[in-house]
Every structure is written in structure tokens, then in C-alpha cells.
Amino acid sequence: MASIGGARSLKELLAEQLPKEVPITFYHYSTPPYKSSALFSAPPHGKAERTYCESHTLAASIIPKQSEFLQVPDELLILAIEVLIYTTRNLTTIFVSKADSTGYLSELQLPRSQSGSPLKAICGTFVSWLARERQREGKKLVVSLFARAQDQYLFSASIDNKNKHVLDDRGLVKWWCRVLDPILWEYKAEEERKPFAERLVGSEGNGLSSQSQTTAKGYLVIPGFEPYDTLRYIPPPPVPNKARRWATTHPLLQIAPHPAAPPRCLVPHFPDDPKARFLDELDEELPDRGIDTMVADGVTPSRSNGQWKSVKNLEQFWDFMAFRQECSSGRIVGFIWIVITPPKPSIPEEDEDTPSQQSTQSFSHLHSQESMPSPRRRKTSRRRQEAKTRYGPIPLVLPKIKASSSNLSTSSNTSSNSGVKLPPEVSPYYKWPISSRGTICFSIKNYDRAHEVLLQQSFANRAAAARSTKKWKEEIAVLGGRDNWSFTVIGKKEYTAKSTSVASVTPMTVMGVRKKRKPDAPTEVTNALGKPAEAVQMLGEGMVRKKAKIEPAPVTEASAANGVSTLTAGLVRKKPKA
């Protein structure tokens, strides 16, 4: 299991996974945690969880080999991935929003064994790095995404590039499962559910052995597919004779804050998600649905019990998802989860929303009201204290001068927008370490602007991609107030290519094969092309049997007159005697 304490930088992790001596430049920008709408709807007469969101974008670019000797080499973007991190008091959700490639990785002219590996290595390393950096003690962490095949997500007109390899729906589901599968093997496997008596004996004998290590498990759901059909998309384990760590079901009951709530409170509401669109349509069945802001904030309408009329449980929800347009138009959609469960803390935390704590807070509030003076007395006492302290010479207040840059990066703690107060690094609802922030940290408004700049570019051909890459870099640098905001990684991983040449094949000798006996005196015969033909066995003159000649019988006058042909004695076939 990877240790959380010994955190490593993203640059070091990428260098270990990229091809040897291949330079790739990376651009990383993000936002601070900001309040967002809740992922899970609140149960009836309940309050939605306080939720924070943090956005990350990582882009990768290369310099083609044909441009190395030019004065101004043209840089080309090859990949971009956007990740949203949702955090609550008890759960961290890393949602892979979008990922897209331009197809210009082929300009590096890598061997075929390395041509597709850099993109998979970058996506997997970035997601696993964020998962390690955002782990909190005693809090579950979920990596979630949905795989849906599309021509282009982030790079406009990149489908016009003939070198762009667009995976189909089935290939895309397999590709993402292979990308996220290494994360599972960084942690221990989940133990099977044992009876209560065995778990009690195990906890008494071995302490907290079953809960002392972090475990991970993968889940895959393809609407409309049976479990045995879904297994074909799960990658085999990297070590032979080991069980897979995937299940063909969903973990919604494990990660939902209220497992006993109605189904609408168990399905997360991600942006641009097929599940979210289906949830919005099903919410039309609820009464008081006209208040859109209430439902958007994750609150159940007051006159509703949270139950839909058509869908009663999660099994029906996934059955109906198979008939949605995204899942039934000839393409499949795969919903993938990676659930990382840490060990339970020895001293559990007390939740703010528990009834016992609410009662104690109300009791303490009433007690404080009785002991504290009235509002009028408090105001008069404050005025008297202020009057006592305000006397003497006026102190000189010097202006504060910022000694560092106004950009928020991994090396500075200041904000890119002067005047914006930064949130704390650690909170009961999130964890925001400096080591895992972007090189430029935008506000949510500027982050959306930077995202629009990328979407407005064109990557139809190499010249357009070079212009778009340069313009995008300059626009982000101006928006973030920092000229140099990239870092270059030179790969260290060596790939052993499998040789398919005929000369390298070791000849195999088969013993016990009986060869055909050659003739004693073969005669070499040449064919029409002048090449030696196979040996022909010649017969002697005495061995040749000639065909006997048969002379026609003379025609008599009687037979000629009657028109009857008479056979001679040599041509008459006699019947053999019995």
C-alpha cells in the first residue's frame, strides 16, 4: 500500500511512467475549494450536506521531432483532463469530468509499443496522485466517472486529424478500467463479509486486524448488460492466480450519506452526467416541483416523501437507465467507481448533525441565555469598555507591502486575485494541501474563462494546433498573471519491445519423424521454366503394354441392304458361365 505520509510530487510520478528520454510539458491549474450544491439529495424534511468543490485541469504538450532544429519550434497539445473534487464531512469524491486527446502524439514517432502508453500513464498517474493527496483519516474516498464514446470533448475540430484514434464505446470502457485498475493494487483487497460471530471472534483475538489497513475495490455497471457480460470489460489481475478486485454492481448504498433514504437520495448528481439528467426527469413526478432552486440545492420538496411514482428502488433505476437515449442508441455507457476505505479511527468523531449533539447544543444555548445579561446591558458594557480604551495619541499604521508575487502556485500562498481571501488548508469538510494545487490557482470565474479559451481553439491540422496551443498558453498566462507556469518531465520508463522477425525465432527439431525414402537412381528432369522437377520413374520397353488394334468388320451386301450393323466375333461379349 502506498503510504500517505511519504507524498511524492506529480513530476516524479510522471517521470517513472513516461517513456525513456521523451520530454513532455505539462500545464496544471486549479481552483480553491468553493461551496457547491450537494451531490446527494437530502431525505424528506432533512438538510442537504455542506459540499465543497475543487476543479483541476492538466494539459500535456510535445515538441515534434521535425521541429527540433528550427529556431521557433511549434508546440502541440496532445492531452487534457479535467477532474472535479467534491468533499463533505464524511466523503471525498474525485469525479473525472472530461478527458480528450488531439492525436498529435504520433508526431513523436514513438515505437508502436509506446504509442498509446503515455496517454494512459498520464491519466492514471494524475488521478491516483490526487487520490493520495486528498485522503483524510477515517473518511472514504471515491473515484467516479462514466465512459461514453464521443469524437471530441475538449479539443474542437480535433476529429479532423486523421491520426487521432477515437475509441468506440466498448473500447473506451475497457480503456478506463485499465487506467484505474492500478489504483486498486496500491491498497489491500476488501475481505469478504463474514458472519457476526466470526467477526466478533476475529476482533477479540487480533485486535482491529480487519480495519487496520486501507482497502480498495472497483465497481462497474453497464446498463442493459448482465453481470457475466460485464466481466469481459474488467482487466485481468497483473499477478497470475489472483482474484479480481472488481464487482459488477454499484456502491451507492456504501457511499450515500443516508442509505435508508428514497432512491433519489442515493444517486449522486454530477454535471453533464446521464444519471443526473434521468434524476431531473424523475423529479418531475414529485409535488411542489415548481421550486427549481429547492431541488437544485438538494432539498426534497416539503409536500413530498421523496418517492418517485415510476421508480421504487435502485434496481429499477438501473433497469430504466438501459432504455435511456445515451445507453440504448447502439452504444454502451459504463459507470465506474473506485472505493477506497481507510481504517476506522480509534476515537470516532462526533458529527455536528447528530440529534444528541443538537440537543446538547440547544441545552447549552438555553443555559447560556439564562446566565448572560440582556442585549441592552451588553451594549452599554461594550460602549463603556470602548470609551475607556479610546484615549491617548493615535498610533501610526504602516501600509502592508506584499513581498511575493500575487499568484497562487505551489511555491507561494498568495492569491492570484488580490483581495480574495484564501480558504484554510485543513477544514472538517475538505483538505487542500499546497503540494497538490495547480501552478496557477484561479477563482471559479477565471477558471471558467480559461476553460472557454481552450474550447474556442481549433485543432483540425498541425498548423492550426500549433497556433491554438500558443494562443491558449498566452491567454492563461495573462489571466493568471504568470508567464512561466509549465514544467517539463523527461520519462525514465524503459519498454521492452517484442521482436516479431523470422530470424529471431529459434528453430525447433521434431524427433521421430519418418522421411520418405528417395529412389536409388533419381533422374533430374527440368520443367518448362528450367527448374528441376520431381524425379520420374521410367519404365523399360518390355514393361510397356500396347493397346491392341481392332480392325472394323467387312460389311456384307445383306447387312447393308437391311441397314443392320453386325458385330464381329472379336467384339461380342460373352456371358460368363455360372
Helices and strands as residue ranges (DSSP letters): H 10-17, E 23-30, E 34-36, E 51-62, G 65-67, E 76-87, E 91-101, G 104-108, H 117-133, E 140-147, G 158-160, H 169-184, E 188-189, H 196-206, G 209-211, E 215-221, H 227-230, G 231-233, E 246-247, H 252-255, G 263-265, H 274-282, G 283-285, H 292-296, H 314-321, H 325-328, E 334-341, H 355-371, H 375-389, E 408-409, E 412-413, E 426-427, E 430-431, G 434-436, E 440-441, H 444-455, H 462-480, E 486-490, E 525-526, E 532-533, H 557-562
